[in-house]
Each structure stands twice: as C-alpha cells, then as structure tokens.
Amino acid sequence: QVQLVESGGGLVQPGGSLRLSCAASGSIGSMDWYRQAPGKERELVARITSSGSTNYADFVKGRFTISRDNAKNTGYLQMNSLKPEDTAVYYCHTRRFVVDYWGKGTLVTVSS
C-alpha cells in the first residue's frame, strides 16, 4: 500500500506561481502529476522517474518543473506563468507492482 498526499494548491492570479507537493508514505518509483479540469478527462502533466528523468506535456513545457526529494519521499511540481486554463484538480500518481495509487488531489484555481 502507498499513500499519497498532495498539498500546495490554491487561488492564484494569471502569471503567478504555485508549488505543489506530494508526500508518499514510503519510497516509490516514478511519480506523475495529472490534472482534471471540470468537464474534462484527467490528463498527464509531468512525470519523473526514480533516477530523475523527466517528461512534460506540451502544454506545460517551459512553465512547470517536476522534481523529487527521495530522502523525504516527496515530489514537487513548480508551476510558473500560470494561465486560467491551468485551473484543475492536480493529482499525484505512482504505480507499484501493477497497482495504481492516487492522491485525493489539490485544487488549483487561476483567476483574476
């Protein structure tokens, strides 16, 4: 069993920044951030492997940065230059032995 707890969401103005955190209950392999906007399907935002390799969705490249601190079993998503279309619930995800684990999500609202 793996528990994931996200934090750091909130209300921010367009152009602003937020840093999301995902605390895992133990060591994990790859960690992903997904998001789901109202009325839309959940989509992959960024991924980081246990060795630190990263991948980003095209719509966040150059604005978001994923990172992790393996000593703390915590992952991060630094979000800069936020746009209203980034408004969504952001979820942390990992997979262990073909089982998917999800956090409960943290809401990010980008609005003036």
C-alpha positions in Angstrom: 0.0 0.0 0.0 1.1 3.5 -0.9 -0.5 6.7 0.4 0.0 9.9 -1.5 -1.0 13.3 -0.1 -0.9 16.4 -2.2 -0.7 20.0 -0.9 0.0 23.5 -2.1 -3.0 24.2 -4.3 -4.9 27.5 -4.0 -6.1 30.6 -5.8 -3.5 32.5 -7.9 -3.7 35.2 -10.5 -2.8 34.7 -14.1 1.0 34.8 -14.5 1.5 33.7 -10.9 3.3 30.7 -9.4 2.5 27.8 -7.1 4.4 24.8 -5.9 2.6 21.6 -5.3 3.9 18.8 -3.1 3.2 15.1 -3.0 4.2 13.2 0.1 4.4 9.5 -0.2 4.1 7.0 2.7 7.2 5.2 1.6 9.8 5.0 -1.2 8.3 4.9 -4.7 9.5 4.6 -8.3 8.2 7.0 -10.9 5.9 9.8 -9.8 3.4 11.6 -12.0 1.3 14.6 -11.8 -2.1 14.6 -13.5 -4.8 17.1 -13.6 -8.5 17.2 -14.3 -10.4 20.3 -15.2 -14.2 20.5 -14.8 -15.9 18.5 -17.5 -12.7 17.2 -18.9 -10.8 13.9 -18.7 -7.8 13.5 -16.4 -4.5 14.2 -18.3 -0.9 13.7 -17.6 1.1 16.8 -16.8 4.6 15.6 -15.9 6.5 12.5 -14.9 9.7 11.9 -13.0 11.5 8.6 -12.7 13.3 7.3 -9.6 16.6 8.4 -11.2 15.3 11.9 -12.0 14.5 11.7 -15.7 11.5 13.9 -16.6 8.8 14.3 -19.2 6.3 17.0 -19.7 3.1 17.5 -21.5 3.5 20.0 -24.3 1.0 22.4 -22.7 3.3 22.9 -19.6 6.8 22.7 -21.2 8.8 25.7 -20.2 6.4 26.7 -17.4 6.2 23.7 -15.0 9.1 21.8 -13.4 8.8 18.4 -11.7 11.3 17.3 -9.1 11.6 15.0 -6.2 13.4 14.5 -2.9 13.9 10.8 -2.4 15.2 11.2 1.1 11.8 12.7 2.0 9.7 10.5 -0.3 8.3 13.8 -1.7 7.7 15.0 -5.1 7.1 18.6 -6.3 5.5 20.4 -9.2 6.7 24.0 -9.6 4.2 25.9 -11.7 5.1 29.3 -13.2 3.3 31.6 -15.6 0.0 30.1 -14.7 -2.9 30.5 -17.1 -6.7 30.3 -16.4 -6.7 27.1 -18.4 -4.4 25.5 -15.8 -7.3 25.5 -13.4 -7.9 22.0 -12.3 -7.6 19.5 -9.5 -4.0 18.2 -9.6 -3.3 14.6 -8.6 -0.2 12.7 -7.7 0.1 9.2 -9.0 2.5 6.3 -8.8 2.4 2.6 -9.7 3.8 -0.3 -7.7 3.6 -3.9 -8.9 0.9 -3.0 -11.5 -1.2 -1.3 -8.9 -2.0 2.4 -9.4 -2.1 4.7 -6.4 -3.6 8.2 -6.4 -3.7 11.0 -4.0 -7.0 12.8 -3.3 -5.9 15.9 -5.3 -5.3 19.6 -4.7 -7.3 22.3 -6.4 -5.5 25.0 -8.4 -7.6 27.9 -9.5 -6.0 30.6 -11.8 -8.2 33.6 -11.9 -8.1 37.4 -11.5 
